Amino acid sequence: MPPPDRDIVLEPIGVVVSPLTDPAQAPKQGFLGAPEATIIVDERFAPGLDGIAVGDEVVVLTWLDRASRDVLRTHPRDELTVPERGVFSTRSPARPNPIGLHRVPVLEIDGRQLVVGDLEALDGTPVVDIKPVLHGPREDGA
């Protein structure tokens, strides 16, 4: 495969503030008991929050900065009794590009801070994007 014509650059738009600090103690998925967390959006990107409301579901994309980037096969959910699979068929944080995908409810909004539920990202995790969860065709084209 030829190299890309241009570099891929990701700029964090914010950071996760969470009681989770130890990867070993974090749930594997948000619905498995992850706590509420706050996403603090950088001032430069705060206008991008316009249109998000309490009660919305959003997808938060994070850069799992403490994950290993050289893993191509893993036991799903680190269960050694489950056969290894290719990392692209799992939700493992360890992967060549450790992008986290988190579907979370918006619980509170205070300026450029979003309080969300069920976020399994660790404290200090960079946030690279926030997108709405789409439930079907929308008239506004979003």
SULLINNOR-V703453 format. One record per residue. OMEGA is omega in whole degrees, -180 to 180 (999 if undefined). Layout:
# SULLINNOR-V703453
omega=(OMEGA,OMEGA)
This chain:
# SULLINNOR-V703453
omega=(179,178,178,-179,-177,177,173,-178,174,177,179,177,-179,-176,177,170,-172,173,179,180,-177,-180,-179,-179,-178,176,-179,178,-178,-177,179,175,178,-178,167,177,178,172,177,-179,177,-179,-178,-175,-177,178,179,179,-179,180,175,-177,173,-178,176,167,178,172,178,176,-178,172,-175,-168,180,-179,175,-178,-177,-177,176,177,-177,170,180,-180,-180,177,-175,177,178,-179,176,176,173,-174,-179,176,-179,175,-178,175,180,-176,-177,176,-171,178,177,-179,-173,175,-173,173,175,-177,-180,173,178,-177,-179,178,175,171,-178,178,169,180,-177,178,-179,175,179,180,177,175,-179,177,174,-179,177,170,180,-179,-179,-179,178,-180,-176,175,-179,999)
